[in-house]
Amino acid sequence: MLRRNFAATVGSLLLSACATSHSPQQEFFAALSAQCGKSFEGRLVSTDDADKALAEQRLVMEVRACTDDEIKIPFHVGENRSRTWVVTRTNEGLRLKHDHRHEDGTSDKVTMYGGDSVSEGSSTRQEFPVDAYSIDLFTREGLAPSVTNVWAIEATPALFAYELRRENRFFRVEFDLTAPVSAPPPPWGSN
């Protein structure tokens, strides 16, 4: 009996140690993965004039494709299905990229921009400062203000938020994770 109690206690301690060894990034990725296959309606909560037309559209995100190392989240703005957020695990942390497609499925000339997490962040919020590839892309395409972008994603049991900020620019859209909606059509360029 004593051996069994000792073994159970040791086992519990080992499980506790394993549970606490998960980084905030691993917990964040797991929280996103838990939403795989679900879609949610959102709303624009920022108030920049540049986003007035977007605010009038139906906004839906879908946690569509999940693997152990990558999550694809299409973001539909009305009938426009050109945007997919791609969150990937890297050796250093997490990466956010923006996959932009045309209606025929071909890549937009401004696509796969984003950044890598530079800190552990938290289990509910990760930030992604612009990376060198994106700075080069934005510079080539005449999008100089974007070279200071910082994107963020938040994921709690009740809320998913996507955010972009830089000097003189703030964009944030929030989705209610407590009220799933029907899946939208596939994003442009999906297989």
C-alpha positions in Angstrom: 0.0 0.0 0.0 2.8 2.4 0.9 4.6 1.7 -2.3 1.5 2.3 -4.3 0.9 5.7 -2.6 4.5 6.6 -3.1 4.3 5.7 -6.8 1.1 7.7 -7.2 2.6 10.7 -5.5 5.8 10.5 -7.6 3.6 10.1 -10.7 1.5 13.2 -9.8 4.7 15.3 -9.2 6.1 14.2 -12.6 2.8 15.1 -14.4 2.7 18.5 -12.6 6.3 19.2 -13.6 5.5 18.3 -17.2 2.4 20.4 -17.2 4.3 23.5 -15.9 7.2 23.0 -18.4 5.0 24.2 -21.3 6.0 27.6 -22.5 3.4 30.4 -23.0 3.9 29.9 -26.7 3.1 26.2 -26.5 -0.1 27.0 -24.5 -1.1 29.7 -27.0 -0.6 27.3 -29.9 -2.6 24.6 -28.2 -5.4 27.1 -27.5 -5.6 28.0 -31.2 -5.4 24.3 -32.2 -8.4 23.6 -29.9 -10.6 25.8 -32.2 -9.6 23.8 -35.4 -12.6 23.2 -37.6 -14.6 26.1 -36.1 -15.7 29.4 -37.6 -16.6 32.6 -35.8 -18.1 36.0 -36.7 -16.2 39.1 -35.7 -16.4 42.9 -35.6 -13.9 45.7 -36.1 -13.2 47.4 -32.8 -10.6 49.9 -34.0 -11.8 53.2 -35.5 -9.2 54.2 -38.1 -10.8 55.9 -41.1 -8.9 53.6 -43.5 -11.1 50.7 -42.3 -14.6 52.2 -42.7 -15.5 50.0 -45.7 -14.2 46.9 -44.0 -16.3 47.7 -40.9 -19.5 47.5 -43.1 -18.7 43.9 -44.2 -19.4 40.6 -42.5 -16.2 39.4 -40.9 -15.6 35.7 -40.4 -12.5 33.7 -39.4 -12.1 30.0 -39.6 -9.5 27.9 -37.9 -9.4 25.7 -41.0 -6.2 23.6 -41.2 -4.2 22.5 -38.2 -1.1 20.3 -37.9 1.4 19.9 -35.0 3.4 22.8 -36.4 1.0 25.0 -38.4 -2.4 26.6 -38.1 -4.1 28.3 -41.1 -6.8 30.8 -40.3 -8.7 32.3 -43.3 -10.2 35.7 -42.6 -13.2 36.5 -44.9 -14.3 40.1 -45.4 -17.7 40.0 -47.0 -17.2 38.0 -50.2 -13.4 38.5 -50.2 -11.7 35.3 -49.3 -8.1 36.4 -50.1 -6.6 36.5 -46.6 -5.2 33.6 -44.5 -3.3 34.1 -41.3 -0.7 31.3 -40.9 0.8 30.6 -37.4 3.8 28.3 -37.4 6.0 26.9 -34.7 9.7 27.6 -35.2 12.8 26.5 -33.3 12.8 30.0 -31.7 9.0 30.4 -31.0 6.1 31.3 -33.2 5.8 32.9 -36.7 2.8 34.8 -38.2 2.6 35.1 -42.0 -0.2 36.6 -44.1 -1.0 34.5 -47.2 -2.8 36.7 -49.7 -4.4 35.2 -52.9 -6.3 36.4 -55.9 -9.7 34.8 -56.7 -8.0 32.5 -59.2 -5.8 31.2 -56.4 -2.6 32.8 -57.5 -0.5 34.6 -54.9 -0.8 38.3 -54.6 2.5 40.3 -55.1 2.3 41.3 -51.4 2.0 38.0 -49.6 3.7 35.9 -46.9 4.7 38.9 -44.9 4.7 38.9 -41.2 7.2 38.3 -38.3 8.4 36.1 -35.6 7.7 36.3 -31.9 10.6 37.9 -30.1 9.6 37.1 -26.5 7.6 34.3 -24.9 4.5 36.5 -24.8 1.7 35.0 -22.8 -0.6 32.0 -23.1 -3.3 34.4 -24.4 -1.3 37.0 -26.5 1.6 36.7 -28.9 3.2 39.7 -30.8 5.0 39.5 -34.1 7.3 42.4 -35.1 7.9 42.8 -38.8 10.7 40.5 -40.1 13.5 41.3 -42.6 11.7 39.5 -45.5 8.6 41.7 -45.0 10.6 44.9 -44.6 12.3 44.2 -48.0 8.9 43.3 -49.6 7.2 46.4 -48.2 10.1 48.6 -49.4 10.1 47.1 -52.9 6.3 47.6 -53.2 6.2 51.2 -52.0 4.6 50.4 -48.6 7.2 52.1 -46.5 4.9 52.8 -43.5 4.5 49.0 -43.0 8.2 48.4 -42.2 7.5 49.1 -38.5 4.4 46.8 -38.3 3.8 44.8 -35.2 1.0 42.2 -35.4 -0.6 40.5 -32.4 -3.0 37.6 -31.9 -5.0 37.0 -28.8 -6.8 33.8 -27.9 -8.8 33.2 -24.8 -11.6 30.7 -24.3 -14.1 33.5 -25.3 -12.2 35.8 -27.7 -9.9 35.7 -30.7 -8.4 39.0 -31.7 -6.1 40.0 -34.6 -4.3 43.3 -34.3 -1.9 45.5 -36.4 -0.2 48.5 -35.0 2.4 51.0 -36.0 2.8 54.7 -35.7 -0.4 56.4 -36.9 -2.1 53.0 -37.6 -4.2 50.7 -35.4 -6.4 47.8 -36.6 -8.1 45.3 -34.4 -10.8 42.8 -35.1 -12.3 40.6 -32.4 -14.2 37.3 -32.8 -16.6 35.7 -30.3 -15.4 32.2 -29.7 -18.5 31.3 -27.6 -20.8 31.5 -30.7 -19.5 29.4 -33.6 -21.0 30.0 -37.0 -21.3 27.9 -40.2 -18.1 27.5 -42.1 -17.6 30.0 -44.9 -16.6 28.8 -48.4 -12.9 27.8 -48.7 -10.4 30.6 -49.0 -9.1 31.5 -52.5 -6.2 29.2 -53.4 -7.0 26.4 -50.9 -6.6 22.8 -51.9 
